[in-house]
């Protein structure tokens, strides 16, 4: 079985470009009436060898000297003399090639090589500098573009890594805050309601287990988040008893929608801490999740007044706002609204992820 030969883009461009140039020069000789088949083939082959040889030698030098990693101002100081030098080298080789080929085919256009240089050097050098300018500029523009793309990718990866680190730090800050409040609930039940305390410990264990499994996930499904929310609501129901009533209304087709861990739970915790806990008769916490065009709309309502700035600037909400900004930019935030009848509404719109 024959092995397939893979030719790199560089060599494809080299072979195609110089073949095209050599063919163009042969065609010009043909239409000018000074065409000899043997001489044309000799010119064609030597033009390929000289063109590829000079430019490939420059490529090796550019890579060895790391010229492909220079910025634009540094690159300009390199390529101008490089174009002139390679153009002159190319011209010298072409003149020698022309003289030797004509001598081989008994076409004595110039009596000596020195005379050939005197008659043709300026014209051939101008052509060589023009060709080398095109090749060297194309070579460095390609590498400069590749370098910019690589830098952009590396910056994007660094930004992603930094974002993940910030999200992890914020999650690490939020989890102790969340479990500290939950432990206080258990503590309050130990003496007054041992059975309720045992159930609370079971729920807290489940919350801890879910949190540990999800700690490495930047996003989790809405279904997973709501399982945590329901456990938390049941835990707080044991603590507040009849003072806490809650209603959860979720469109089941949205269960796989990705959300930030502890995002809805934070809103519910905030509703209980700044709503239910401050009213003797408690109240109702309503959680509604529905689709709003291309976004997931989360609404959490509780009794309360927005005059209390602790509601807006608490640790939980500030943490959530920071995590939302990292994940979605400045297009997503929690909006708190005062509704009639001393009801506070927290609304969060989460865009669909691509």
Residue pairs with C-beta under 8 A, 6 or more apart in sequence:
7 15
10 59
14 52
14 55
14 56
15 52
17 51
17 135
18 47
18 48
18 51
18 52
19 48
21 47
21 51
21 131
22 43
22 44
22 47
22 48
22 51
23 44
25 43
25 47
26 40
26 43
26 44
29 35
29 40
29 43
30 40
36 105
36 107
38 105
39 101
39 102
39 105
39 107
42 101
42 104
42 105
43 97
43 98
43 101
46 97
46 101
47 94
47 97
50 90
50 93
50 94
50 97
51 90
51 131
53 93
54 86
54 89
54 90
54 93
54 132
55 86
55 132
55 135
55 136
55 139
58 82
58 86
58 132
58 136
58 139
59 139
61 67
62 68
62 139
62 140
67 75
67 78
67 140
68 140
68 143
68 144
68 147
69 147
70 78
72 144
75 140
75 144
79 136
79 137
79 140
82 132
82 136
83 129
83 132
83 133
83 136
84 129
86 128
86 132
86 136
87 125
87 128
87 129
87 130
87 131
87 132
87 133
88 125
88 128
88 129
89 128
90 128
90 131
90 132
91 121
91 124
91 125
91 127
91 128
91 129
94 124
94 128
95 113
95 116
95 117
95 120
95 121
95 124
96 113
98 116
98 120
99 110
99 113
99 116
102 108
102 109
102 110
109 116
110 116
110 119
163 326
163 327
164 218
166 322
166 326
167 218
167 323
167 326
167 327
170 319
170 322
170 323
170 326
171 215
171 261
171 262
171 323
173 319
174 262
174 266
174 316
174 319
175 211
175 215
175 262
177 315
177 316
177 319
178 211
178 262
178 265
178 269
178 316
179 204
179 207
179 208
179 211
181 269
181 273
182 204
182 207
182 232
182 235
183 204
185 200
185 235
185 236
185 238
185 239
186 197
186 200
186 201
186 204
188 239
189 196
189 197
189 200
189 238
189 239
190 197
193 238
196 238
199 238
200 235
200 238
200 239
203 231
203 232
203 234
203 235
203 238
204 235
206 231
207 228
207 231
207 232
207 235
210 224
210 227
210 228
210 231
211 228
211 261
211 262
214 220
214 224
214 261
215 261
217 261
218 260
218 327
219 258
219 259
219 260
219 261
219 327
219 353
220 258
220 259
220 260
220 261
221 255
221 256
221 257
221 258
221 259
222 250
222 254
222 255
222 256
222 257
222 258
222 259
222 289
222 296
223 255
223 256
225 259
225 261
225 262
225 263
225 264
225 265
226 248
226 250
226 255
226 264
226 289
228 261
228 262
228 265
229 248
229 264
229 265
229 268
229 287
230 248
232 265
232 268
232 269
233 244
233 246
233 248
233 268
233 285
236 244
236 272
236 276
237 244
237 246
240 272
240 276
240 277
240 282
242 282
243 276
243 279
243 280
243 281
243 282
243 283
244 272
244 276
244 282
244 283
244 285
245 282
245 283
245 284
245 285
246 284
246 285
246 286
246 287
247 284
247 285
247 286
247 287
248 287
248 288
249 286
249 287
249 288
249 289
249 290
250 287
250 288
250 289
250 290
251 289
251 290
251 291
253 291
254 289
254 290
254 291
254 296
257 296
257 350
257 352
258 353
259 296
259 350
260 320
260 323
260 324
260 327
260 350
262 320
263 298
263 320
263 323
263 324
263 348
263 350
264 287
264 289
264 298
264 300
264 348
266 316
266 317
266 319
266 320
267 298
267 300
267 320
267 334
267 346
267 348
268 285
268 287
268 300
269 316
270 300
270 311
270 314
270 316
270 317
270 346
271 285
271 300
271 301
271 302
271 304
271 344
271 346
272 285
272 302
273 314
273 316
274 302
274 304
274 308
274 310
274 311
274 314
274 344
275 283
275 285
275 302
275 303
275 304
275 344
276 282
276 283
276 285
276 302
276 303
278 304
279 303
279 304
282 303
283 302
283 303
284 301
284 302
284 303
285 300
285 301
285 302
286 299
286 300
286 301
286 302
287 298
287 299
287 300
288 297
288 298
288 299
288 300
289 296
289 297
289 298
289 299
290 296
290 297
291 297
292 349
294 351
294 352
295 349
295 350
295 351
295 352
296 349
296 350
296 351
296 352
297 347
297 348
297 349
298 347
298 348
298 349
298 350
299 345
299 346
299 347
300 345
300 346
301 339
301 343
301 344
301 345
301 346
302 343
302 344
303 342
303 343
303 344
304 311
304 342
304 343
304 344
305 338
305 342
305 344
306 312
306 336
306 337
306 338
306 344
311 317
311 336
311 344
312 336
317 334
320 334
321 333
321 334
324 332
324 333
324 334
324 348
325 332
325 333
328 350
328 351
331 351
332 348
332 349
332 350
332 351
333 348
334 346
334 347
334 348
335 346
335 347
335 348
336 344
336 345
336 346
337 344
337 345
337 346
337 347
338 344
338 345
339 345
